[in-house]
């Protein structure tokens, strides 16, 4: 794969500073920024951003954000990213306001409506469409997509949800029109000075749409395709790869999108089988250009983590925290990762330290953070918990009051945490202690896929699980006994599967399946166990059995915790395992 040739001021901070100082002078001497200047300044701002100079990037773009489409797009994108990361209502309002202004700025430059844009194609008269109008369409589509995302976050009523959906559809339609224009220009060998930038915008948009939509369960994809969407994963990755290897300003954004897919989405919503080699190759040139950039360091650490190099990942996450103080939100991402690393290593006090930082500093999902803090403390001996001055029962009881709604829906992981925390409800005669709650949450976040790279960690986890199994056998029977026993069997099976002991793992998984009718609360355990059985069968070459397990889990169970997450994973597995001729 060709490496990216995006090199505009990537490490030349002196040049960026001179540009920043000169931006005010430029604003007083001219009333308009041409396309060339807009692209160049936006590229410098992107470089500043990737070098952790977030305020400098905003200040460079701000003076022309209501005049130049690329200044508007760059400025509003940074403001929106800040809003999404902080989750502060004021920041969300600022993001929506900036995006409205950006849409208006692009509207001034773009062709009247999408239909008139299409008419250029149907008449074959592309020469009537100016280069500036073409770029305005791409910028408008990007802004519209970001505004839709913020609409979902801002308000939870159905009207906002519908409005957001319509914005996404309009954005996608514009990208499709731009792709058609791109093909016509390539076929007719029409030349434009900044064609490569237009091409980069199209590849980023079409690639991202196809990649994200391809993750959805098959029945939803069929519905979306009926109304004009496309969810082709291979096409999406191809477009993004081509965009990442080009010289467009959007090249780093294409790269970051693929990295997000490989290092996060494939793990949480996929099978956990990650293309680490491609992620490494993609990141390498950008890591060289931005060696201390928070985003690049973060993905570098994620890649090391997915390779099983947990100690190296730990050091890089710490470096990612130390290189900048301007955006604390990047620190929160690292706290989350460092918390899990310590869970994998069963360093419970350190895991507690990072979960406590998240509870105090991040607003993303207070219910999840507090539940995790309580779950981690539950893994410690009582005397160690006392040294923290925390009350585990009180923490679990806080969870229900902290849940939030996005796009009118509760977050699935928060709903899961709330359900589990009910065992500590004041309405019960006494709290019913959860069994291995931190390891259960680790399973939910697909952490066993990561520790599977390390035999030593798997062995240690198996010891912990077997101790819990033994303790359960010595307890008197209760309403929760079968559920707890099945959870322990699922976790034990995952450890044994990672340790290449398939027969023992299958015995554990079969125990869960055979207990299905006896479960009272944790009904999610059976379909998730079927998912694990599928991987077990696939590893032994029994692909038909594996697919049957996946289809049973998908078709025979509903209304259980984290159902959507499992359906995403099933879709990913079926996509990888089914023969091309299969439906």
PyMOL commands that set and color helices and strands:
alter all, ss='L'
color gray80, all
select helices_A, chain A and resi 13-29+35-50+54-62+69-86+89-109+114-123+126-128+131-154+158-188+195-214+218-226+233-244+251-268+276-289+294-306+310-322+328-344+348-361+366-377+382-387+392-402+412-424+437-444+447-451+455-473+481-498+502-514+516-518+524-539+543-555+563-577
alter helices_A, ss='H'
color red, helices_A
select strands_A, chain A and resi 405-406+409-410
alter strands_A, ss='S'
color yellow, strands_A
deselect
rebuild
show_as cartoon
